[in-house]
Every structure is written in structure tokens, then in C-alpha cells.
Amino acid sequence: MATFRELHHTAAPLLLPNAWDLGSALAFATAGYPAIGTTSFGIAASAGLPDGGRSSKADTLAVAAQLCRLPVHVTADVEDGYSDDPAEVAELVAHLANLGVAGINLEDSTAGHLVELTAFADKVAAVKHRSPEVFINARVDNIWFGEQATVDAVLLRARAYADAGADGIFVPGLAGPEDIRSIAAGIGLPLNVLAHPSLTVAELGELGVHRVSSGSLPYRAAVDAAVNVVNALRDGKQVPAATSYWEMQSQLQSFSAR
């Protein structure tokens, strides 16, 4: 099986499904995806918490520990590392690496605002020094939060994080094809974007993207699907087919027996 790093350097972009619990991860693994990420939104929402604000730390660690028992690469969304202290962030990532996590997403914002560039670069450098084998996907949040939301500002941060040791750059909210192409060409590292509303994974690859994340879309779609199923029952309509109870139970029993 290709390493997690190698999956970022293939002819087609790595399509990364983001799981929020073991059940969703089992489904993605059974569908044949070689790598699975966690979604901070899905994990936080499942625990009854809003996303961000370092709310999902304990639950993310618990989910990551379970996912690492699956025969897939696992990358964990750890928000901003849940700390302002680079040493504490490096310690957290070292713990995840010991569990078997192959990569992390680390974002350069806290509480919905960009942090100072060098402060985040220090986190990246500390993590890379402590856990050089972990794939650091540095998330640049200029566009996501609408702060300094220009290609040049994104490239400035991305290049600083690359110099600090990042292995990939994630730019959520990046949507314009020419902006995608410019940033992909300008960073010198694999570019990760969220699933695009109008461009296919193949088309994103043609623009220079190396990784496409589903983000919280599967979680949100699953919630919508659950409501639609019950609405169909209420309204006397045909309900959609679903994986059988017995098949899912068998998957869980096999996992538990490992």
C-alpha cells in the first residue's frame, strides 16, 4: 500500500473522506478509500458542541485512536493544536503519532481569526522537529474567514509554513479556478482544497490540486438524509435503500474482534 505521503503525489488528486465516528470511518474504509480524515465539525456536532474554540480535542483523540485500528491511513483535524504553545502542540501530535496517525491538519486561526504568521510557523516547526514522520497539512485560513483574502496573502503564509516544515497546504474556501491554479503553482507543496461545488475532482487535479477533502459535507448530508427518511415514513413515501443492519453489525463485530 502506498504511504500517506505518496498518496499526495499521484496522477489524480487524493480524495479524502472525513469521518466523525467509527461507523462513518468503517463505511469509508469498506468503500475502498485508502486514507480517512476526521472532521472537527462532525465530531464537535456529534458531541453537541459548536465547531472551533478547541471544543473537540478529547473527542478527536478518542475517534483517532479508534480509526487507527482500521487498515487505512488516518489524518486528524486538530484545529489550531488546541494550544498557543508550540511545545504543547508538538506533544499532542507526538501522542497521535504514537497511536498511528499519519497526518494532521493544523490551522493558522484561533476563534475565527488569523493568528500571527510567525507564531503559527513556530507551531509547524515544533511539530516537524518532534514528529518528522507526520504529514503536516498547514491550513491557511485567509479566505475561509475573509481576512487578508488575496492570493498574494495566502502565498505569503503558505511559503512561510513550507519553510517551517509543512508537507502540504490546505486552503478552505478557495473556489475560483484561476486562484486555485495560481496558489497550486506558487506554493511548491501539495495543495488541498475542499470539495468544490462545481468542479470535479479530476478538474481540480487539472488546476494543480493534489488533495480534495470532503470536509463536513458527509456529516451534514447524513443528517439531512436521516431527516428525509423519517419524513418519508411520516408522509407514506418510499424510503431509500440502506445497508442492512446485519451487514453493519458484522463490520462492527469484525472491528471489535481485532
N, C-alpha and C positions, 0 to 999 in steps of 0.2 A: 504494500500500500504506500502511496506517495506520502511524504511528510506534509505537515500543515503548511510549512513554508513553500514547498514545491507546488502545492495547490494554487498558489498565487502567481505562478509563472508557467501557465499552460496556455494553449491556443485560445480557449474560451474562458470567460470570467468564472471564478468560483461563485456559485450561487449558495449563499449561506442561509439556511432556515434558522430562525431564532425561537427557541423553546422557552416555556415559562414554568414547566414542571417535568417530572419524569415521563408522564403519559404522553405529552406532546413530543418529547425527545425520542421516545420509543417509536412513535409513529413516523417521525422523520428518518430515523435510522433504518426502520423496516422498509421505507420507501427508497432506500439506497443512497442517501446523502452521506458523503464521507466525512463531513465536518458539520458541527452544530454549534451555534452560539446561544447565549442566553439573552433575554430581553429584559432590561431593567424595568420597563413599563409593565410588561406582562407579569413579572414576578411581584412587583410592588402592588399592582392592582389585585392580584390573586390573594395578597395578604391584607387587602382593604386599605392600602396606602396610596397616596399620590406619588407619581414618579419624581425622582430627583430628591434633593435635600438629604442625600445619604441615607435614605429610608430603607433601602433594600439590601444592606450589607449582609446581615445574618441569613436572610432567605437566599441570597445569591450564593453564599458559601455553601449552604445546605444543598441547593439544587446542583451546583457544580460538582460537589462530592458524589452525588448520585450519577450524574451524566458521565463522569469519568470511568464508570464501570461499563459503559457501552463501548462497542468496537468501532468508535469514531473519534475523530479529533474534536476537542472541546475548546471553545474560546469564551471567556467570561466578560460580560459587560460590568465593569466595576466603577461606573460613573467617574468621579474625579479621584478615585482611590480612597474615598471616604476619609481623607485627611489632608491637611495643608503641609504636613511634614513629609518630605521625600523619603526619609528613612522608614517611617511608618508605612508608607505606600509600598516601598520595596519589600518590607517584611510581609505584608499582606500577599503580594504577588508570589513571593517565595513559598508561602503556605499553599497557595493554589497550585504552584508548580509541583510541589510535593504530592498533591492529590492526583496529578496527572494532567492538569490543564495545559494546553499547548499554546494558548494565546490569550491576550486581554484586549479590551477596548478601554482606553483611558482618555478622558475628555478634558479639554482646556477651559472648562467653565465650572462655576460653582454657583448654586442658587440662581441659575438662569442668566448669568453674566460671565463674560470672558474674564479669565484671570490674567495676570501679568505674564508676558511671554516667557521671560527667563525663569519665573517661578515654576511654570509647567515644564519647561525644558529640564530643570533640575530634577523633577519627578521622573521624567523619562530616563535620564542618565542614571539615577539611583536604581531604578528597576533593572535596566540593562546590565549594570555592574553586578547586581546581586543575582539576577536570573538571566544570564545571557542567552539561554536556550528558548526563552519565552518570546513569542512573536508579539511585539508591541504595536498595536494599531492605534496610532495617535489621532484622536478625534479633534478636528478643527471646527469650532462652533460659531464662527463669524456669521455664516449665512443662516444657520438654524435659529439663532437668537437675534438676527438683524443688527449686529454690532460690527462696524467696520466691514460691511458685507460686500467687499470687492474682491475680484480675482487677485489683485496685487497683495492685498492684506492677507488673504488665505495663503498665498505662496510664501509670503514672508514668514508666517508662523510655521507652515509645513516644512520649509527648509531648515528652520532652527531646530525643529523636532527631529528631522532626519540627522542633522549634525550631532544631536544628543543621543542618538541610538535607536530611534524609531525604525520599525521594519515596514510599516505601511501607514498610509494616511487615509483617514475617514472624514469625508465632508458631507454630513447630513444636510439635506435641503438643497443641495446642488442639483439644478434642474435644466438650465439652458445648455443645449448641445455644444455651443462654442465655448462656454465657460468650462464645461466638463473636459473638452478637448485641450483647452489651454492649461488647466490645472494638471491633468494627467501628463501632459508633455513637460510641465515645468517642475515637477517635484522629484523625479528620479527614484521614486518608490512606488509600489503597487497602490493604485487609487481604489478606495472603497466608497461606494455610494449606496443610498437606499434604493430599493426597487422603485423604478420610475413609472409614473402614471401613463406615459405614452410611448416610451422607448423600451424595446425588448432587451433582454439580457444580451442577446447577440449584437444588437445595435449599440448598446453601451460598450461592449467589447471593441467595436469598431472605432469608438471615440477614445479608446485607451484605458478603459476601466478594467481592473483585474479582479475585483470582488464586488458582488452585489448582495446586500443584506436585505432579508425580508423585514427586519425590524419588528415592530409590534403589530404589523398588519395581520399575521396569522391569529394572534390572540384576539384582536378586535373583530376579525371576521368570524372567529369561532363563537364569540359572544353573540354576534348578530345571528349566526346560524342557529344557535340554541334557542333564541327567542323566536325565530321563524318556524322552527319545528313545533314548538308549543302552540304558536299561533295557528299553524296548520291543523293541529289536533282540535283546537278550540273551534275553528271555522269549518271543520269537516272536509278539509282538503287533503290531497295525497301528500304524505310525508316523504322526504327524500330517503334513499337507501343509506345505510350506515354500516360500518364494520360491526360484525356481530359481537355480542357480549362475550361469547366463548373464545373468539379469536383474541380479543383484547386481554381477557383473563389468562389465556395461555401465554401471551407475551409477558405479562407481569409475573406469572409463575416461573417462567424461564429466567427472567431477570433476577428474581428473588433467590433462585437456586444457585446462582453463580457464586 
